[in-house]
Amino acid sequence: MINKSLKTLFLFNGFFVFAATLLGPLYAVYVESIDKDILSISITWAAFLASATVFTFIVSKRGDRIKEKEYMLMAGFLVRAISWILFIFVGSIFHLILVQILLGLGEALGSPSFDAIFAQHLDEGMQIKEYSSWKLIVNGTTAIATVIGGLIVANFGFTILFIIMSFMALISFFGVLVQPREVL
C-alpha cells in the first residue's frame, strides 16, 4: 500500500501532468498558427529546454537551502499556470520564446522539487513499486490527456485548452497549499 504522502503527491502532480500533456503533440500545430516556418517549432521548443536547463542549474545550487520543498513545487505549478495563460496572448515567435523561457523557470522549480519530495516519502523496500506506480499514472494520464487535448482543440480551440491547463495547474497549486505540512 502506497503511503498517504505519496498518494497526495500523486494526486496533485497527476492533475498537473494531465494539464501539461493536454497540449502534447498539438504544440506544433499551435506554433504553426503563429508562424508557418517549421523551424519556429524547433526554436521555441529549444528556448524552453535551454531555459529549463539554465534555471535547473540555478535551482541545483540554491534549492536545498529551502527547507519546505513544497513551496518550490507550488511555485512551479503557479509559474506554469501563468505561462499557459500567456500562450493565449502570444502574437509572434519572439513572444512565444519569452513565454517558453518563463515556462522553463516553472519546470526548473517544479520538477526537481517533485522528485525531492517523492524521494523523501519512499518506503524502504518499496522503491520500485512506488516509482512504478508513478510511471503508470504518468503514462496513462499522458495517453488520455493527449487525446482529450486534441478533442478540446478540435471543438473549442487553443484558448479553451490553455484556460483548462492553467485551471488544472491551479488545482495542483491549491491542493498542495492546503495540505497539512506533515502530509507532504
Secondary structure as UniProt FT lines:
FT   HELIX           4..23
FT   TURN            24..25
FT   HELIX           26..34
FT   HELIX           38..62
FT   HELIX           63..65
FT   HELIX           69..86
FT   HELIX           87..89
FT   HELIX           93..120
FT   TURN            124..125
FT   HELIX           127..156
FT   HELIX           158..177
FT   TURN            181..183
//
